[in-house]
Amino acid sequence: MSSGRCDVCERKPMHGNNVSFSQRRTRRRFVLNVQRRHMVVDGTPRTINICTRCLRTMNKLPKD
């Protein structure tokens, strides 16, 4: 999945804390939901890593 990075928006994983009930903090990683999709980019078919947020945005209808 190429390190969880989106080829479209260039978003990458973020870091934060797991916080338990006792408020104990341990480091964790927030990774993107990245999918491999076959798409036409600049007229050429390519396989790209795209996050689901970009996929949802691309499926929206343009405003008239």
N, C-alpha and C positions, 0 to 999 in steps of 0.2 A: 504493500500500500504506500510505499515511498514516504515513510516517516509521518504519515497522517497529515500531509499538507495538501491544500487545494491548489490546482493549477490555474484556476480562474481568478479567485480573489486573493490568493497568496496567504490565506489564514493558516496558522500553525498552532500546535498544541500549547496550552497555557499551563501554568503551575499554580498550585494552591495547597490547601490543607484539608485533610480529613479531620473532622472534629467529632469525637465520640461523646457519649452522654456525660462522661466525667470531664469533658472539656480538654482531653488530651489531644494534642495536635501532631499529626504525622503528615509528611509531604505526599502529595498525589499529583497526578497529571490529568488534565482535562483534554482528551483527544477529540478531534472532529469525526463526524460520521462521513467518511470518505468512501466513495464508490468509484469503480472503474467503469467508464462508459465509452462507447464508440460514438463519436460525434464528428460532424463536418466543421472544421475550423479553417477559416480563410479559403474555402473551396476544396480542401483536402481532407479526406477521412482520417481521423486519428483516434487513438485510445488515450483518454485523459483521466486523471484523478480529479474528481469534482465532489465538493461537499454537498450534502443534501439541501442546505440553505440556498446554494446557487441553483440547484436543480429546480427547487420550488419557484424561485424567482424567474427562471427561464420559462416555466410553464404558465406564468401569468399572462393574461390577455392584455395587450396594450390599451391604454385609455384613449377613447375617441373624443 
